[in-house]
Amino acid sequence: MPNLLSTRLGRRALQLGSVLACLLFWQLAASQRLDLGLVTFRNVPPPLEVLAAAWALVSSDALARHLFSSLGRVAAGYLAAALVAVLLGLAIGRSRWAESLLLPPLEVLRPIPAVAWIPLAILMFPSSELSMIFITFTGALFPILLNTVHGVEGVDRRLIASARSLGAGRLAILREVIIPGAAPSIVTGLAIGMGTSWFCLVTAEMISGQWGIGYYTWEAYTLQNYADIIVGMLLIGLLGMLSSGLIKRLGGLATPWYRLQEKSA
């Protein structure tokens, strides 16, 4: 008899069970006004109340505008960050000169949180829309960049030497050896960057936005619509999960040799 977790049905059942367990705990804690000292559920709405708030949002015309606003900002900032980060990562990973020139200032900027960029972004860009896209850009940039650098530096040097001995030039080595070898790490960075871009966008929308999931969540907090707060949080989590999953799926399709290597291992 096969192990339950080794079958797809068993894994799906376990995943569904974990979600149901979380919902059950949420229902019990909220309905009983559970107070654990450091954490209290006295003001947390139960799942049915959140479901009613979600249905009200879905039934309104505001949902589409919130979604399109957030999706557009994420797409613009993320795509720009992916292009810049991959190019910089390839350069830093392949050139000591580029590493010495580019990596120190980037490492100084990397720990700065998204909230700290908001005042400067408002001063730098003529519109709040561009400033929010910039903050999304900064959030996605560094995970993609560091994973690209790691992937490039992790390529087997013997493969590079073999390609060079066969007469391959720099562009051929980059195209045929470096990029395929670093691709799995780049895909990982792209998936992580998608999640951080949502986090940074929501932070920016809470302060500078008029439409968007982050603005909806912050407005619900200011109006003390607690169920709407959770609806906004769940929307953010769902959109982040779906978009990161899409990046992973596309990355898997783009690196079939890596999947075959995993299966053989």
C-alpha positions in Angstrom: 0.0 0.0 0.0 1.6 3.3 -1.1 2.3 5.9 1.5 -0.6 8.4 1.7 1.7 11.4 1.3 3.3 9.9 -1.8 0.0 10.2 -3.8 -1.4 13.4 -5.2 -4.8 12.7 -3.5 -3.1 12.2 -0.1 -1.2 15.5 -0.5 -4.3 17.4 -1.5 -6.3 15.9 1.4 -3.5 17.0 3.8 -3.4 20.5 2.4 -7.2 20.8 2.6 -7.2 19.5 6.1 -4.6 22.1 7.2 -6.7 24.9 5.8 -9.9 23.6 7.5 -8.0 23.3 10.8 -6.9 26.9 10.5 -10.5 28.0 9.8 -11.8 26.0 12.7 -9.3 27.6 15.1 -10.2 31.0 13.7 -13.9 30.4 14.2 -13.5 29.1 17.8 -11.1 31.8 18.8 -13.2 34.7 17.4 -16.5 33.3 18.6 -15.2 32.7 22.1 -13.3 36.0 22.2 -10.2 34.1 23.1 -7.6 36.1 25.1 -4.1 34.6 25.3 -2.5 37.5 27.0 -0.1 38.6 24.3 -2.6 37.8 21.6 -6.3 38.5 21.8 -9.2 37.7 19.5 -11.8 39.9 21.1 -12.0 42.2 18.1 -11.3 39.7 15.4 -14.4 39.0 13.2 -15.3 35.3 12.6 -15.0 33.7 9.2 -18.7 34.0 8.3 -18.6 37.8 8.9 -15.5 38.0 6.7 -17.2 35.9 4.0 -20.1 38.4 4.0 -17.7 41.3 3.6 -16.0 39.5 0.8 -19.3 38.9 -1.0 -20.2 42.6 -0.6 -16.9 43.5 -2.2 -17.3 41.0 -5.0 -20.8 42.3 -5.7 -19.6 45.9 -5.9 -18.0 47.8 -8.8 -15.0 48.7 -6.6 -13.3 45.3 -6.7 -12.3 45.5 -10.4 -10.8 48.9 -10.0 -8.9 47.9 -6.9 -7.6 44.8 -8.6 -6.6 46.4 -11.9 -4.8 49.2 -10.0 -2.7 46.9 -8.0 -2.1 44.4 -10.8 -1.0 47.2 -13.1 1.5 48.6 -10.6 2.9 45.2 -9.8 3.3 44.3 -13.4 5.1 47.5 -14.3 7.4 47.5 -11.3 8.1 43.8 -11.3 8.9 43.5 -15.0 11.3 46.5 -14.8 13.0 45.0 -11.7 13.3 41.6 -13.4 15.0 43.1 -16.4 17.4 45.3 -14.5 18.2 42.7 -11.8 18.9 39.9 -14.2 21.2 42.1 -16.3 23.0 43.4 -13.3 23.2 39.9 -11.8 24.8 38.5 -14.9 27.3 41.3 -15.0 28.2 41.1 -11.3 28.4 37.3 -11.3 30.7 37.2 -14.4 32.9 40.3 -13.8 35.0 41.1 -10.8 35.2 44.7 -12.1 31.4 44.9 -12.1 31.2 43.3 -8.7 33.6 45.8 -7.2 31.8 48.8 -8.8 28.1 47.8 -8.5 27.7 45.5 -5.5 28.8 47.8 -2.6 26.2 50.5 -3.3 23.5 47.9 -3.9 24.3 46.2 -0.7 23.9 49.5 1.1 20.5 50.1 -0.4 19.3 46.5 0.0 18.4 46.6 3.8 16.3 49.8 3.4 12.6 48.9 3.9 9.9 49.9 1.5 8.4 52.3 3.9 11.6 54.3 4.1 11.5 54.8 0.3 8.1 56.4 0.2 8.9 60.0 1.2 11.9 60.0 -1.3 9.8 58.4 -4.0 7.2 61.1 -3.6 9.8 63.8 -4.0 11.6 62.1 -6.9 8.6 61.3 -9.2 6.0 63.7 -10.5 3.0 61.4 -9.7 2.0 59.1 -6.9 1.5 56.4 -9.5 5.1 56.4 -10.5 6.3 56.5 -6.9 4.3 53.4 -6.1 5.7 51.6 -9.1 9.2 52.6 -8.0 8.6 51.2 -4.6 7.4 47.9 -6.1 10.5 48.0 -8.3 12.8 48.3 -5.3 11.0 45.4 -3.5 11.4 43.0 -6.4 14.9 44.1 -7.5 17.1 42.7 -4.7 15.8 39.1 -4.4 16.1 38.7 -8.2 19.5 40.3 -8.3 21.1 38.2 -5.4 19.7 35.0 -6.7 21.0 35.8 -10.2 24.4 36.5 -8.8 24.3 33.3 -6.8 23.2 31.3 -9.8 25.9 32.7 -12.1 28.7 32.1 -9.5 27.4 28.6 -9.0 27.9 27.5 -12.6 30.5 24.7 -12.8 33.7 26.3 -14.0 34.6 23.1 -15.8 31.7 23.6 -18.2 32.9 27.1 -18.9 36.5 25.9 -19.5 35.2 23.1 -21.8 33.1 25.5 -23.8 36.1 27.8 -24.1 38.3 25.0 -25.2 35.9 24.2 -28.0 36.2 27.7 -29.3 33.1 29.3 -27.8 33.3 33.1 -27.4 32.0 35.2 -24.5 28.5 35.6 -25.9 28.2 31.9 -26.7 29.4 30.9 -23.2 26.9 33.3 -21.7 24.1 32.0 -23.9 24.8 28.3 -23.8 26.4 27.8 -20.4 25.9 30.6 -18.0 22.3 31.4 -18.5 21.1 27.8 -18.6 23.2 27.0 -15.5 21.9 29.9 -13.5 18.3 29.7 -14.7 16.9 27.7 -11.8 18.4 30.2 -9.3 17.0 33.1 -11.4 13.6 31.5 -11.4 13.7 31.2 -7.6 14.6 34.9 -7.4 11.8 35.8 -9.7 9.3 33.9 -7.6 10.6 35.5 -4.3 10.7 38.9 -6.0 7.0 38.6 -7.0 6.0 38.1 -3.3 8.1 41.0 -2.1 6.8 43.3 -4.8 3.2 42.7 -3.5 4.4 43.5 0.0 6.0 46.7 -1.1 3.1 47.7 -3.3 0.6 47.3 -0.4 2.8 49.4 1.8 2.9 52.2 -0.8 -0.8 52.0 -1.5 -1.6 52.4 2.2 0.0 55.9 2.1 -0.1 57.2 -1.5 -2.8 55.2 -3.3 -6.5 56.0 -4.0 -7.3 52.6 -5.5 -5.7 49.3 -4.9 -5.9 46.3 -2.5 -3.5 48.0 0.0 -5.5 51.2 -0.1 -8.7 49.2 0.5 -7.2 47.4 3.5 -5.9 50.7 5.0 -9.2 52.4 4.5 -11.0 49.6 6.2 -8.7 50.0 9.2 -9.3 53.7 9.4 -13.1 53.1 9.2 -12.8 50.2 11.7 -14.4 47.8 9.3 -12.5 44.8 10.7 -13.9 42.2 8.4 -12.8 44.3 5.4 -9.3 44.3 6.7 -9.2 40.6 6.7 -10.7 40.5 3.2 -7.9 42.8 2.0 -5.3 40.7 3.7 -6.6 37.5 2.1 -6.8 39.1 -1.3 -3.1 40.1 -1.0 -2.1 36.6 0.1 -4.1 35.0 -2.7 -2.8 37.3 -5.4 0.8 36.9 -4.2 0.4 33.1 -4.0 -1.1 32.9 -7.5 1.4 35.2 -9.1 4.4 33.5 -7.5 3.0 30.1 -8.5 2.6 31.4 -12.1 6.3 32.5 -12.1 7.4 29.1 -10.8 5.3 27.2 -13.4 6.6 29.4 -16.3 10.1 28.9 -14.9 9.7 25.2 -14.8 8.6 25.2 -18.4 11.6 27.3 -19.4 14.1 25.0 -17.6 13.0 21.4 -18.6 16.5 20.1 -18.1 16.4 21.1 -14.4 13.2 19.2 -13.9 14.7 16.1 -15.6 17.7 16.4 -13.3 15.5 16.5 -10.2 13.6 13.4 -11.3 16.7 11.4 -12.0 18.1 12.4 -8.6 
